[in-house]
Amino acid sequence: MDKEINNVTKVCYSRCSAIKDIYKKNDYAILFSHFGELSIDNMNNIPTKTEKAMLVSGDKKSTIKRIFNILIEGLQNIRLHGEKDSDGNQVSFVNIAKEESHYKISLGNLINNEYTNTISKRIDTINLADKDGQKKMYVDVLTNGEISKKGGAGLGFITMAMKSKNRLNFYIDKVDNSLSCFTLDILIDRK
């Protein structure tokens, strides 16, 4: 990595690299990995390339559809809600891997430190809810959700949890006084 890269980028790059190392150590096959700006082309290519790899692996259409929906939701969250570093870069990453029983998607981006508690509480609440509770949350947000300054109402995390049928795991690595690197890990069963 270039010495000129700022500390914010280094923290996110380290998290991305650590995830890939864990994948390799645990015999995951990495299908896709991206670090850096998330362009419109990348937003279109990542789900398409992943879908093709899944078709080659012989996965069921229902699994492919769930992963496709999770990726679209996660990539939109990064583009719409990811903060920029001091150099004006929207640092982010996407890692997609598979093993025999499941897929794992790791999404990362910068967030403003003032939102870390809100995000943590929101995901914890989603994870504590059962399937019916998540559906109720989804309908409540659709009906009563407040729109954030960036245009979100909070449906993304709920949608990803419902589609994955698993808990959302997350990490928040504080970078400096204003930014943190937020990482979301999602497991999707292959069967």
TADA-V676399 format. One record per backbone hydrogen bond with DSSP energy under -0.5 kcal/mol. CO is the residue of the C=O (numbers start at 1). NH is the residue of the N-H. Records with the same first field share a line. If there is no record, write none. Layout:
CO=NH ; NH
//
This chain:
2=5
6=10
7=11
8=12
9=13
10=14
11=15
12=16
13=17
14=18
15=19
16=20
17=21
18=22
19=23
20=24
21=25
22=26
23=28
24=27
28=30
29=31 ; 98
32=96
34=94
36=92
37=39
39=43
40=44
41=45
42=46
43=47
44=48
45=49
46=50
47=51
48=52
49=53
50=54
51=55
52=56
53=57
54=58 ; 59
55=58
60=64
61=65
62=66
63=67
64=68
65=69
66=70
67=71
68=72
69=73
70=74
71=75
72=76
73=77
74=78
75=79
76=80
77=81
78=82
85=88
89=85 ; 91
91=110
92=36
93=108
94=34
95=106
96=31 ; 32
97=104
98=29
101=190 ; 191
102=99
103=188
104=97
105=186
106=95
107=184
108=93
109=182
110=83
111=180
112=115
113=116
115=119
116=120
117=121
118=122
119=123
120=124
121=125
122=126
123=127
124=128
125=129
126=129
130=134
131=135
132=136
133=137
134=138
135=139
136=140
137=141
138=142
139=143
140=144
141=145
148=151
152=148
154=158
155=159
156=160
157=161
158=162
159=163
160=164
161=165 ; 166
164=189
167=169 ; 187
169=185
171=183
172=174
173=181
178=113
179=175 ; 176
180=111 ; 182
181=173
182=109
183=171
184=107
185=169
186=105
188=103
//
